[in-house]
Amino acid sequence: MSGQNNNGGGRGPWGQGGGKNPNDPPNIEDLIRQGKEKLFGGSGSGSKEGKSGFFFLIVVAALIWLSTGIYKVDPDEEGVVIRFGKYIETTKSGLHYHLPAPIETVETPKITKVNEIEIGGSGINAVGRGRSSRLSLNKERQMLTGDENIIDVGFSIFWKISDSKDYLFNLQQARLSIKSVAESAMREVVAKSKVQDIMTSRRDSIELEVKDILQQVLDGYRAGVEITQIKMNEVEPPVQVQEAFKDVQKAEADRDKTISVAMEKQNMIVPQARGAAERKLQEAEAYKAKVIAEAVGQAARFMSVLKEYRKAKEVTRRRLYLETMEEILGGAEKTIIDGKGNPVVPYLPLDQLKKK
């Protein structure tokens, strides 16, 4: 009894006969043969058992294959189901099912993620030739302005997927396509602008204009992409002409300062001149009114005298003579001389004595 417990009833640990050493490894050929007999059956009753095992394996494999059609769509994704390369449907977040591959496949692009493409830079968001060499980077950045200057413009494009179906089916190499269209749009806008405006006052308007042009082109392609922002990063003249450009900027700043000082003086002098001119006009108008009034008065007086003269010519003539002599001699120094040659008659100026 103890012998049977030690050597397994005359059989080794691998199920072989007791003629072999229990420590020997199993015979691989025997195992393969026994597996075939169990799956495909042998002679007699073993054939039915083999067929049942084979059918069971087929069912298990089919269930595993069908289970591969279960897929999950995250909240920031959309599921696009494709059957033999043809679009079938778009699914929202959650668990869904599609026919297993290769009949149907599913793509799950992230629709809420804002992507960045850098143009004229060598960072992780650069696309295409911008990362290849310094020479290609310079060519990518350099653009011709409307006043025939060369300027280096680096900018970034921020975008996200607006339509998963159009994005997957209508846009090949999405990042490279968006980059190419954006670069073309930026060159178009820069070519219509002056270099000083690009570097200072027009940056915001240029970004908006490039964004509108880029969005219109992508919508025309039905790319399924929404451009959220265009941001100009670095705008500067090429390295070879930076010193000369700084001199030009300094000269323009001096010019602007001189113009500002001149405008300040103009704003101070012109109002004074306008006030003096207005005062002169008012004085002239007053003098005009005075002269006209005097002329009208003299004319009225002359007509009154003429009327009296026609009534009494001698009396009127005498009165006019006396009034005229009184007006002429009233303010003059007078010396009375006797017509017969007598000495001068002393004259006492009573009016001057009264003043004293």
C-alpha positions as CSV (number, residue, x, y, z in Angstrom):
1,M,0.0,0.0,0.0
2,S,2.8,2.4,0.8
3,G,4.4,1.6,-2.5
4,Q,1.3,2.5,-4.4
5,N,1.1,5.8,-2.6
6,N,4.7,6.6,-3.5
7,N,4.7,5.9,-7.2
8,G,1.0,6.8,-7.9
9,G,-0.3,3.3,-8.5
10,G,2.3,2.4,-11.0
11,R,1.9,5.7,-13.0
12,G,4.1,8.7,-13.1
13,P,2.9,12.3,-12.2
14,W,2.2,13.1,-15.9
15,G,-0.1,10.1,-16.2
16,Q,2.3,7.8,-17.9
17,G,3.0,4.2,-17.1
18,G,5.1,3.2,-14.1
19,G,7.9,2.0,-16.4
20,K,9.4,5.4,-16.5
21,N,11.0,7.5,-13.9
22,P,8.5,9.8,-12.2
23,N,10.9,12.7,-12.5
24,D,11.1,12.5,-16.3
25,P,9.3,15.3,-18.3
26,P,6.1,14.4,-20.3
27,N,6.2,13.2,-23.9
28,I,5.1,16.1,-26.1
29,E,4.0,13.9,-28.9
30,D,1.8,11.8,-26.6
31,L,0.1,15.0,-25.3
32,I,-0.6,16.3,-28.8
33,R,-2.0,12.9,-29.8
34,Q,-4.2,12.7,-26.8
35,G,-5.5,16.3,-27.4
36,K,-6.4,15.5,-31.0
37,E,-8.3,12.4,-29.9
38,K,-10.3,14.4,-27.4
39,L,-11.1,17.3,-29.9
40,F,-11.7,15.4,-33.2
41,G,-12.5,12.0,-31.7
42,G,-11.1,8.6,-32.4
43,S,-12.8,5.4,-33.2
44,G,-16.1,4.4,-31.6
45,S,-17.6,6.5,-28.9
46,G,-14.7,8.9,-28.7
47,S,-15.8,10.5,-32.0
48,K,-18.9,12.1,-30.5
49,E,-16.9,13.6,-27.6
50,G,-14.4,15.1,-30.1
51,K,-17.1,16.8,-32.2
52,S,-18.8,18.3,-29.1
53,G,-15.5,19.8,-27.9
54,F,-14.8,21.3,-31.3
55,F,-18.3,22.9,-31.5
56,F,-17.8,24.3,-28.0
57,L,-14.5,26.0,-29.0
58,I,-16.2,27.5,-32.1
59,V,-19.0,28.9,-29.9
60,V,-16.5,30.4,-27.4
61,A,-14.4,32.0,-30.2
62,A,-17.6,33.5,-31.8
63,L,-18.7,35.0,-28.4
64,I,-15.2,36.4,-27.9
65,W,-15.2,37.9,-31.4
66,L,-18.7,39.4,-30.9
67,S,-17.7,40.9,-27.6
68,T,-15.0,43.0,-29.3
69,G,-17.7,45.2,-30.7
70,I,-18.4,46.7,-27.3
71,Y,-16.8,50.1,-27.1
72,K,-16.8,53.1,-24.7
73,V,-17.0,56.8,-25.7
74,D,-15.7,59.3,-23.1
75,P,-17.5,62.6,-22.3
76,D,-15.0,64.6,-24.3
77,E,-15.2,62.3,-27.4
78,E,-17.6,61.2,-30.2
79,G,-17.8,57.8,-31.6
80,V,-17.8,57.5,-35.4
81,V,-18.8,54.0,-36.6
82,I,-17.3,53.0,-40.0
83,R,-18.4,49.9,-42.0
84,F,-16.0,48.8,-44.6
85,G,-14.7,52.4,-44.9
86,K,-18.3,53.9,-45.1
87,Y,-19.7,56.3,-42.4
88,I,-22.6,54.7,-40.5
89,E,-23.4,56.8,-37.5
90,T,-22.0,59.1,-34.7
91,T,-22.5,58.2,-31.1
92,K,-22.3,60.2,-27.9
93,S,-20.6,59.4,-24.6
94,G,-21.4,56.0,-23.0
95,L,-21.2,52.3,-23.8
96,H,-22.1,51.3,-27.4
97,Y,-21.9,48.3,-29.7
98,H,-20.8,47.9,-33.3
99,L,-20.3,44.9,-35.5
100,P,-16.8,43.5,-34.7
101,A,-13.8,44.1,-37.0
102,P,-13.2,43.8,-39.8
103,I,-16.9,44.5,-40.5
104,E,-17.1,47.7,-38.5
105,T,-14.6,49.9,-36.7
106,V,-15.0,53.0,-34.6
107,E,-13.0,56.2,-34.3
108,T,-13.2,58.3,-31.1
109,P,-11.8,61.8,-31.8
110,K,-11.7,64.3,-28.9
111,I,-14.2,67.1,-29.7
112,T,-13.6,69.3,-26.7
113,K,-9.8,69.4,-26.7
114,V,-8.3,72.7,-28.0
115,N,-5.3,71.9,-30.2
116,E,-2.5,74.2,-31.0
117,I,-0.4,74.5,-34.1
118,E,2.7,76.7,-34.0
119,I,4.0,78.4,-37.1
120,G,7.4,79.9,-37.2
121,G,8.5,78.1,-34.0
122,S,10.4,74.9,-33.2
123,G,8.4,73.8,-30.1
124,I,6.3,70.6,-29.6
125,N,3.3,72.2,-31.4
126,A,5.3,73.0,-34.6
127,V,4.3,71.1,-37.7
128,G,6.1,70.1,-40.8
129,R,9.2,71.9,-42.0
130,G,9.2,74.3,-39.0
131,R,11.0,71.6,-37.0
132,S,13.5,70.5,-39.6
133,S,16.1,73.2,-39.7
134,R,16.9,76.8,-38.8
135,L,16.9,77.7,-42.5
136,S,13.4,76.4,-43.2
137,L,12.2,78.0,-39.9
138,N,13.4,81.4,-41.2
139,K,11.6,80.9,-44.5
140,E,8.4,80.0,-42.7
141,R,8.5,83.1,-40.6
142,Q,9.6,85.7,-43.1
143,M,6.8,87.6,-44.9
144,L,6.5,90.6,-47.2
145,T,4.6,93.6,-45.9
146,G,2.5,96.1,-47.9
147,D,5.2,98.7,-47.8
148,E,7.8,96.2,-49.2
149,N,9.5,95.3,-46.0
150,I,10.4,91.8,-44.8
151,I,9.3,90.9,-41.3
152,D,9.5,87.7,-39.2
153,V,6.0,86.7,-38.0
154,G,5.5,83.8,-35.6
155,F,2.0,82.8,-34.6
156,S,-0.1,80.0,-33.2
157,I,-3.5,78.5,-34.3
158,F,-5.9,77.2,-31.7
159,W,-8.6,74.8,-33.0
160,K,-10.9,72.0,-32.1
161,I,-13.1,69.5,-33.9
162,S,-16.6,70.7,-34.6
163,D,-17.9,67.8,-36.8
164,S,-16.3,64.4,-36.2
165,K,-17.6,62.9,-39.5
166,D,-16.3,65.8,-41.7
167,Y,-13.0,65.9,-39.8
168,L,-12.3,62.2,-40.4
169,F,-13.5,61.9,-43.9
170,N,-12.8,65.3,-45.6
171,L,-9.5,66.3,-44.1
172,Q,-6.3,64.4,-44.7
173,Q,-3.4,65.2,-42.5
174,A,-5.4,67.7,-40.5
175,R,-2.6,69.5,-38.7
176,L,-0.6,70.0,-41.8
177,S,-3.6,71.2,-43.8
178,I,-4.7,73.7,-41.2
179,K,-1.1,75.0,-40.9
180,S,-0.8,75.5,-44.7
181,V,-4.1,77.4,-45.0
182,A,-3.2,79.5,-41.9
183,E,0.2,80.4,-43.2
184,S,-1.3,81.5,-46.6
185,A,-4.0,83.6,-44.8
186,M,-1.4,85.3,-42.6
187,R,0.8,86.1,-45.7
188,E,-2.3,87.6,-47.4
189,V,-3.1,89.9,-44.5
190,V,0.5,90.9,-43.9
191,A,0.9,91.8,-47.6
192,K,-1.8,94.4,-47.2
193,S,-0.4,96.0,-44.0
194,K,2.4,98.3,-43.1
195,V,5.3,97.0,-41.1
196,Q,4.9,99.5,-38.3
197,D,1.1,98.7,-38.0
198,I,1.9,95.0,-37.8
199,M,4.3,95.4,-34.9
200,T,2.1,97.9,-33.0
201,S,-1.5,99.0,-33.5
202,R,-2.9,96.4,-36.0
203,R,-2.0,93.1,-34.3
204,D,-5.4,92.5,-32.9
205,S,-7.2,93.3,-36.1
206,I,-4.7,91.1,-38.1
207,E,-5.4,88.1,-35.8
208,L,-9.2,88.5,-36.3
209,E,-8.9,88.9,-40.1
210,V,-6.6,85.8,-40.4
211,K,-9.0,83.8,-38.2
212,D,-12.0,84.7,-40.4
213,I,-10.1,83.9,-43.6
214,L,-8.9,80.5,-42.2
215,Q,-12.4,79.6,-41.0
216,Q,-14.0,80.4,-44.3
217,V,-11.5,78.3,-46.2
218,L,-11.9,75.3,-43.9
219,D,-15.7,75.6,-44.0
220,G,-15.4,75.5,-47.8
221,Y,-13.5,72.2,-47.4
222,R,-16.1,70.9,-44.9
223,A,-13.1,70.1,-42.7
224,G,-15.2,69.9,-39.5
225,V,-12.8,72.2,-37.7
226,E,-13.5,75.3,-35.6
227,I,-10.7,78.0,-35.2
228,T,-11.0,79.4,-31.7
229,Q,-8.0,81.8,-31.8
230,I,-5.1,83.2,-33.8
231,K,-2.3,84.5,-31.6
232,M,0.7,86.3,-32.9
233,N,3.7,85.4,-30.8
234,E,6.8,87.1,-32.2
235,V,6.8,89.9,-34.7
236,E,10.2,91.4,-35.5
237,P,12.4,92.3,-38.4
238,P,14.9,89.8,-39.7
239,V,18.2,89.5,-37.7
240,Q,20.2,90.9,-40.6
241,V,18.4,94.3,-40.6
242,Q,17.4,94.6,-36.9
243,E,19.9,97.4,-36.2
244,A,18.9,99.4,-39.2
245,F,15.3,98.9,-38.3
246,K,15.9,100.2,-34.8
247,D,17.4,103.3,-36.3
248,V,14.4,103.8,-38.5
249,Q,12.1,103.3,-35.5
250,K,14.1,105.9,-33.5
251,A,13.9,108.4,-36.4
252,E,10.2,107.8,-36.6
253,A,9.8,108.3,-32.9
254,D,11.7,111.6,-33.1
255,R,9.5,112.6,-36.0
256,D,6.4,111.8,-34.1
257,K,7.7,113.7,-31.1
258,T,8.5,116.8,-33.2
259,I,5.0,116.6,-34.8
260,S,3.5,116.3,-31.3
261,V,5.4,119.4,-30.1
262,A,4.4,121.4,-33.2
263,M,0.7,120.3,-32.8
264,E,0.9,121.4,-29.1
265,K,2.1,124.9,-30.2
266,Q,-0.4,125.0,-32.9
267,N,-3.2,124.2,-30.5
268,M,-2.0,127.1,-28.3
269,I,-1.3,129.7,-31.0
270,V,-4.2,129.1,-33.4
271,P,-7.0,129.8,-30.8
272,Q,-5.2,133.0,-29.8
273,A,-5.0,134.1,-33.5
274,R,-8.6,133.2,-34.0
275,G,-9.6,135.2,-30.9
276,A,-7.6,138.2,-32.2
277,A,-9.2,137.9,-35.6
278,E,-12.6,137.7,-34.1
279,R,-11.9,140.8,-32.0
280,K,-10.7,142.7,-35.1
281,L,-13.9,141.6,-37.0
282,Q,-16.1,142.8,-34.1
283,E,-14.2,146.2,-34.0
284,A,-14.6,146.6,-37.7
285,E,-18.3,145.8,-37.5
286,A,-18.6,148.4,-34.7
287,Y,-16.7,151.0,-36.7
288,K,-18.9,150.2,-39.8
289,A,-22.0,150.7,-37.8
290,K,-20.7,153.9,-36.3
291,V,-19.7,155.4,-39.7
292,I,-23.0,154.4,-41.2
293,A,-24.9,156.0,-38.3
294,E,-22.9,159.2,-38.6
295,A,-23.4,159.3,-42.4
296,V,-27.2,158.7,-42.0
297,G,-27.3,161.5,-39.3
298,Q,-25.3,163.9,-41.5
299,A,-27.5,163.2,-44.4
300,A,-30.6,163.8,-42.3
301,R,-29.1,167.0,-41.0
302,F,-28.2,168.1,-44.5
303,M,-31.8,167.5,-45.7
304,S,-33.2,169.4,-42.7
305,V,-30.8,172.4,-43.4
306,L,-31.7,172.3,-47.1
307,K,-35.3,172.5,-46.2
308,E,-34.7,175.5,-44.0
309,Y,-32.4,177.1,-46.6
310,R,-35.2,177.0,-49.2
311,K,-37.4,178.8,-46.8
312,A,-34.9,181.6,-45.7
313,K,-31.8,181.5,-47.8
314,E,-30.0,184.5,-46.3
315,V,-30.7,183.6,-42.7
316,T,-29.7,180.1,-43.2
317,R,-26.5,181.0,-45.0
318,R,-25.5,183.4,-42.2
319,R,-26.2,180.7,-39.6
320,L,-24.1,178.1,-41.4
321,Y,-21.2,180.5,-41.7
322,L,-21.3,181.3,-38.0
323,E,-21.6,177.6,-37.0
324,T,-18.6,176.8,-39.2
325,M,-16.4,179.5,-37.9
326,E,-17.4,178.5,-34.3
327,E,-16.3,175.0,-35.0
328,I,-13.0,176.0,-36.6
329,L,-12.0,178.6,-34.2
330,G,-13.4,177.2,-31.0
331,G,-10.3,175.2,-30.0
332,A,-7.6,177.5,-31.5
333,E,-5.6,180.2,-29.8
334,K,-6.8,183.6,-31.0
335,T,-5.2,187.0,-31.2
336,I,-7.5,190.0,-31.9
337,I,-6.0,192.7,-34.2
338,D,-7.6,196.0,-34.9
339,G,-7.9,196.5,-38.6
340,K,-6.8,200.2,-38.4
341,G,-3.3,199.3,-37.2
342,N,-3.8,200.0,-33.5
343,P,-1.9,198.0,-30.9
344,V,-3.0,194.5,-30.1
345,V,-5.9,194.3,-27.8
346,P,-5.1,192.2,-24.8
347,Y,-7.1,188.9,-24.7
348,L,-8.0,187.3,-21.4
349,P,-8.6,183.6,-21.7
350,L,-11.4,183.2,-19.2
351,D,-11.9,179.5,-19.9
352,Q,-8.3,178.7,-18.9
353,L,-8.6,180.9,-15.7
354,K,-11.6,178.9,-14.7
355,K,-9.7,175.6,-15.0
356,K,-6.9,176.9,-12.7
